[in-house]
Amino acid sequence: MTMRHQRLRRALLWTSFLLLPVTLNYFSPYLIIDGLFRGILAGSFLVWAAFFVTSLAIGRAACSYVCPYGGLQMTMDRVFGRKLKEIRWLRFFRYGLGIIWAGLILYPLIFSAVKGSLQFSPLYLTENGISADNAQKLIFTYFIVLMLALLPLFLGKRATCHYLCPMSILNIAGSKLKNRLNLPSLRLAGDKDRCISCHKCDRVCTMSLNVSNMVRTGRTDHTECILCGECTAACGTGAVTRTWRSRTTSADATVKPAASRSRTR
C-alpha cells in the first residue's frame, strides 16, 4: 500500500469525523435499543449490521476507513502520539459492555420478529436526516466526542477502540467467524525472510501492535488489527503486505518459501 493510498484513507476517516453531527444517530446503539423496544428497526441497526457483515470480507478495515470515532482518535494520535497503555481488565470491560448491548438488542429484536410487529424506519428519531439539526443536539454531539476523547488522551493511541467500542466486537466476531469458515478475505501477510527488524511497522501501527513479531511468528491475524495498511506503507522490504486470501492459504504462503529453500540445500 502506497503513501498516496494512506493519505486518501486518512482523508476519508477525517471526513467521517467532520460529518459526525450528521451521522451520529446512525452509529448510536441507544437508538437501536430504543427503537427495537418499540418494534422499530432504526437506521443505526443497519449500520451496525453492515459493520458485522463487511467484516466477513474485510475484517476490521471499516474501523480504519469510515468510523468517525477512528477519525477523532487519528487526530489525537497526531497531536499527542502516546503509545497505548496496556490495561488488561479494560479489554474485558469492552467485551462485557458488548455482551450487555447484544442482549438488549437481540431480546426485543426476536420478540418483535416473533410477534410480526417489526417495522423499518431508517430515520427513527432523525426525522430531518441530520443527527444534530439544532444547537442543543450539536452541543450534545460534541459532548459525546469530548467524552470519547478522554480515553486516548490519558491511555494512548486508539484507547477507545481497544477498551470501549462495542462496534469493534462486531468486527472481531465477524473476523473470527470468517477464519473459522476459512473464507477468502482481506488479511495482513508477512514474509519473515524479508524482515530486517527495522521496526518501522511497529512504530507506525495505529493500534500499537508488535507487527514485526507478528511477521516473524507468522501470526498476522491479530484481533486488534484494523488493516489500515500503515505498516505496509512503512515497510521498505515487502516483509508485511495486505492480501486477499483464505487463512489456510495465507499460512501456506508463509511456510512454503522456507521449505523450498531447505530442499534446495
Residue pairs with C-beta under 8 A, 6 or more apart in sequence:
1 229
1 232
1 233
1 242
2 233
3 233
5 229
5 233
6 228
6 229
6 230
6 233
9 64
9 65
9 228
9 229
10 74
12 65
12 66
13 64
13 65
13 66
13 67
13 70
13 71
13 74
14 71
14 74
14 75
15 71
16 23
16 66
16 67
16 68
16 70
16 71
17 68
17 69
17 70
17 71
17 72
17 74
17 75
18 71
19 68
20 68
20 131
20 141
20 145
21 130
21 131
21 132
21 137
21 138
21 141
22 129
22 130
22 131
22 132
23 68
23 131
24 68
24 131
24 132
24 141
24 144
25 31
25 42
25 43
25 44
25 125
25 126
25 131
26 43
26 44
26 47
26 126
26 131
27 44
27 47
27 68
27 69
27 167
28 44
29 44
29 48
29 101
29 105
29 166
31 42
31 43
31 44
31 124
31 125
31 126
32 42
32 44
32 45
32 48
32 105
33 101
33 104
33 105
33 108
34 42
34 125
35 41
35 42
35 44
35 45
35 121
35 124
35 125
36 42
36 45
36 105
36 108
36 109
36 112
37 108
39 108
39 112
39 115
39 117
39 118
39 119
40 118
40 119
40 120
40 121
40 124
41 118
41 119
41 120
41 121
42 121
42 122
42 124
42 125
43 121
43 122
43 123
43 124
43 126
45 105
46 122
48 167
48 170
50 62
51 62
51 167
51 170
51 171
51 174
52 170
52 171
52 173
52 174
53 174
54 61
54 62
54 174
55 62
55 170
55 171
55 172
55 173
55 174
55 175
55 178
56 174
56 177
56 178
56 183
56 185
57 178
57 183
57 185
57 186
58 185
58 186
58 227
59 171
59 174
59 175
59 178
59 185
59 186
59 187
59 225
59 226
59 227
60 168
60 171
60 172
60 175
60 225
60 226
60 227
61 186
61 226
61 227
61 228
62 171
63 70
63 161
63 167
63 168
63 171
63 226
64 70
64 206
64 226
64 227
64 228
64 229
67 167
69 148
69 160
69 161
69 165
70 158
70 161
70 226
72 145
72 148
72 149
72 152
73 152
73 157
73 158
73 159
73 160
73 161
74 206
76 149
76 152
76 153
77 152
77 157
77 158
77 206
80 152
80 153
81 157
82 152
82 155
82 156
82 157
83 156
83 157
83 208
84 155
84 156
84 157
84 158
84 159
84 162
84 207
84 208
85 155
85 156
85 159
87 155
87 163
90 162
90 163
91 162
91 163
93 163
93 164
94 162
94 163
94 164
94 165
94 166
94 168
94 169
95 169
97 164
97 166
98 166
98 169
98 170
101 166
109 118
112 118
123 129
131 137
131 141
132 138
132 140
132 141
148 160
148 164
151 159
151 160
151 163
151 164
152 158
152 159
152 160
155 163
156 208
157 206
157 207
157 208
158 206
158 207
158 208
161 168
161 207
161 224
161 226
162 207
162 224
172 223
175 221
175 223
176 223
178 185
179 221
179 247
182 246
182 247
182 248
183 246
184 244
184 245
184 246
184 249
185 244
185 245
185 246
186 227
186 242
186 243
186 244
187 220
187 221
187 227
187 242
187 243
187 244
187 245
187 247
187 250
188 214
188 220
188 221
188 222
188 225
188 227
188 231
188 232
188 240
188 241
188 242
188 243
189 220
189 240
189 241
189 242
189 243
189 245
189 250
189 253
189 254
190 214
190 215
190 216
190 218
190 220
190 239
190 240
190 241
190 254
191 215
191 238
191 239
191 240
191 241
191 254
191 257
192 215
192 216
192 218
192 239
192 254
192 258
193 257
193 258
194 237
194 238
194 239
195 212
195 215
195 216
195 237
195 239
195 240
196 237
196 239
197 212
198 236
199 212
200 231
200 234
200 235
200 236
201 211
201 212
201 215
201 231
201 232
201 234
201 235
201 239
201 240
202 209
202 210
202 211
202 212
203 234
204 230
204 231
204 233
204 234
205 211
205 230
205 231
206 226
206 228
206 230
207 224
207 225
207 226
209 222
209 224
209 225
211 231
211 240
214 220
214 222
215 239
215 240
218 251
218 254
218 255
220 240
220 250
221 247
221 250
227 242
229 242
231 240
232 240
232 241
232 242
235 241
243 250
245 253
